[in-house]
Amino acid sequence: MTDYSPSRRNFVKQSTLLSGGLYMAPHLASAFDTTRDMPLEPVELGWLENPENTRFGGVTLGVPWPKGQLKQSDFLLTNNVGKQIPVQSWPLAYWPDGSIKWAGHAISQPDDLQGNWKLIPGKGVRPEKEISVEETSSAIKVDTGLIQCTVDKNGSAFMKSIIRNGRESLKNGRLVLLKQDGVLGEDEQITTSLFEGEINQVTVEQNGPVRAVIKVEGKHQTPEGDGWLPFIIRLYFYAGEANIRTMHTIVYDGDEERDFIKGLGMRFDVPMEDELYDRHVRFAGKGDGIFGEAVRGLTGLRRDSGKAVREAQVKGEKTPPKSTFPESVRSRLHYIPAFGDYTLSQTSSDAFSIRKRTASGHSWLKSGFGDRSRGAGYIGGPAGGVAFGIRNFWQSYPAQLDIRNAHTENAEVTMWLWAPDAPAMDLRFYHDGMGQDTYEKQLDALNITYEDYEPGFGTAKGVARTSEMQLWVLEKTPSHEAFNALANGIETPPQLVASPEYLHQMGVFGRIWDLPDTSTPKKAKIEAYLEDYFEFYKGQVDDHRWYGFWDFGDVMHSYDFDRHTWKYDVGGFAWDNSELSTDLWLWYYFLRTGRADVYRMAEAMTRHTGEVDVHHLGKFAPLGSRHNVMHWGCSAKQLRISTAANRRFYYYLTGDERVGDLMREQINAVATLKEVPPTRKVSSKSVWETDDDPHHVYAGFGTDYSAIAAAWLTEWERTGGEEIKEKLMNSMRTIAAQPKGFFTGGSRLDLRTGEFEIQDRQRAGASHLSAVFGLMEICAELIENIDMPEFKAAWLQYCELYNASDEEQEKALGNALGKLNLGQGHSRLTAYAAKQKNDPQLAARAWKEFFGGAAGYRFDKPEIYEVKGPEVLHPVEEGHISTNATAQWGLAAIQCLGLIGNELKE
């Protein structure tokens, strides 16, 4: 094989710039080389959905590569006729031997989207129009070859100017925030203040030649200097393209009792040059529906402007010269109202409206209605204009698109992520505590509503929300077909992916899953039931409208069959917040099926659970919140919710920088347990208290360790860092050295070294929750990547004995573990031990546990039926299904098939 070893100078330079090649990480100790001898064949890529009639500008994806094969390389990408497409590549993760495990690859939108795509290491072509990034002390200038964007480093206008063909098409791009200090109906006097995003820091994260990424950070401020609501906005540029994709994140740092967000979004100005009747407005409805009008209409008049004029205006084309207009129209143009203001408002998931007016101070006219808008708009004319839009527009309601002053020299556009038309955002806790001022009362209340309440813990302080927007700088008003393609690309950005077969061959995410197999009746039933359970939850999202700015992406925990609704108002039974690994179930199901609908549901969940269910600043940062009526409402602030284990899939499949931030945020998250001990209400303080020692914190070997190991493993994969590797290995070694291994339960962790104190207690114990928040999946990856026999033995002991008989447990551990829950979910642990030990008897036991259904499902087709009539608000599907059981059944089914499918007897 070709030697790709880089010089040290080039390694440092290219790793810093991320400009195209892939380079070796610092050396990592190798464990297993199961893919080392695989030849580097071309990797076939395909579109997640059919990209027909879609304009999107560019796409970034992640692709895994065989262990030991790829150390430094450029990549080439060819389409179905062998034509090369320029591709920019960079490392996302490394195998333990330092070879590339995952690589990010970016391309601009090709002319031909059909057919298979093939990616392979090799010298690829450069784009005809490369991106250039120039940085000065005051600004960054990005040139895609088609547009030139100036990003200021100070002030509020992070997009100072965008030029196309020498014409300034967009300027003064800034973030806006409307804040209310009270709530309508509760407060007599309410003051609304306007804030704009003030820039604190601008960073070039990637600089071409195909893709450039600019990260802007700051806070929203008033002219008087009052600041709050931190933001991060990333700008994505692709070579030869006229669009900018933006990823917008806010972190709530206000007082929810008095800081109410009335509007939140991005605003910019669009210079207008054309005649008023040549200025066009577009909004995207549902499907291929379009609202299209001109600022000054020339249709429907008492005097006919002529067919050529009318047709040109409706199509968005430049009208014939005014001199050709009939005199009866030309002499009276100034009497035709010019409508300068337009609004598309989506204040629920099921209804949007469009209205317009001539100018501020005058009445609005109702202009159009629909159910679910694609969230795209346009303002401009023959001289140029801007298309714009918000992804998941109706799913993340309330959202709004405003065009103002289109009849003047500068139209103003605002993409509202929180619509001013809607009531102000209210993040206050939903009850007053009901007297739960002691741990005893809180635990007693837990027994009736399943809510773990504690005063001051139900705060929204520190929760975040990330939204995606796009801008297109256009030479002229797009045709209806072209505007539809832009709207489709905003609504569902196309995604390139490697096939399930290839992902499986690479052995990513633990080698514990396999491809669908219907070769026997039982296997066929398992596959069918996996699909049934997914389809049920996919349908529940819409049946119960699990949509909204703070809610989209989550599902609910438990169902109330008396009211025929999910327990949205019952304490800890409402929003799921990743309980029992719903995220992992969806992602493993996607890996093996490659289904677009599974990917999109998992994608939305990753965005939600990583942002909304986690505190990113304040006392609880960066821990997540257990399931509750409010996503942030539970007093159980835990690593098992904020865990990087739930984010790794999306990051490696897309290279998404924001999700990368979220995983890095978790590296030192365990230290927060010093201030917020998870077991403070139910265990002796001496067990977890470490106030006298700033370097130690108590952590469990179950849900805590799965999150600790996921964060450290991921950071080691991403960087090859020796320090984080050493901490990870120290943690593994000292768990294995415990008197009862994982059954010891937990110990004090040295935050400096990653070592756990060796306990002297000899009695073994286990929690039914320990392995169901990613521990099984992460330990499988640890064992694959790190050759540590003692850790492997300790984990296999846990896997084999959890579901074992009392006699087997007592013989191996000295005592039985007592009655343990979630037996069906833990069948996959038994299966893992069976696979590793090549033990048919263990495999048979695992399948018996799976089909036994303990704390899960019997092996029957899910009973799903429709409820309609006066018992419900509208017809819904329901079934005797719970999210906990579904997630664990799904993971058990996938992993038992993947590990011991060959041992399944009919």
Buried (B, 14 or more C-beta within 10 A) or exposed (E): EEEBEBEEEEBEBBBEBBBBBBBBBEEBBBBBBBBBEBEBEBBEBEBBBEBEBBBBBBBBBBBBBBBBBBBBBBBBBBBEEEEEBBBBBBBBBBBBBBBBBBBBBBBBBBEEBEEEBBBBBBEBEEBEBBBBBEBEEEBBBBBBBBBBBBBBBBBBBBBBBBBBEEEBBBBBBBBBBBBBBBBEEEEEEBEBBEBBBBBBEBEBBBBBBBBBBBBBBBBBBBEEEEBBBBBBBBBBBBBBBBBBBBBBBBBBBBBBEEBBBBBBBBBBBBBBEBBBBBBBBBBBBEEBBBBBBBBBBBEEBEEBBBEEBBEBBBBBBBBEEEEEBEEEBEEEBEEBBBBBBBBBBBBBBEBBBBBBBBBEEEEEEEBBEBEBBBBBBBBBBBBBBBBBBBBBBBBBBBBBBBBBBBBEEBBBBBBBBBBBBBBBBEBBBEBEBEEBEEEEBBBEBBEEBBBBBBEEBBBBBBBBBBBBBBBBBBBBBBEBEBBBBBBBBBBBBBBBBBBBEBBBBBBBBBBBBBBBBEEEEBBEBBBEBBBBBBBBBBEBBEBBBBBBBBBBBBBBBBBBEEEBBBBBEBBBBBBBBBBBBBBBBBBBBBBBBBBBBBBBBBBBBBBBBBBBBBBBBBBBBBBBBBBBBBBBBBBBBBBBBBBBBBBBBBBBBBBBBBBBBBBBBBBEBBBBBBEBBBBBBEEEEEBBBBEEEEEBBBBBBBBBBBBBBBBBBBBBBBBBBEEBBBBBBBBBBBBBBBBBBBBBBBBBBBBEBBBBEEBEEEEBBBBBBBBBBBBBBBBBBBBBBBEBEEBBEBBBBBBBBBBBEEEEBBEBBEBBBEEBEBBBBBBBBBBBBBBBBEBEEBBBBBBEBBBBBBBBBEBEEBEBEEBEEEEBEEEBBBBEBBBBBBBBBBBBBBBBBBBBBEBBEE
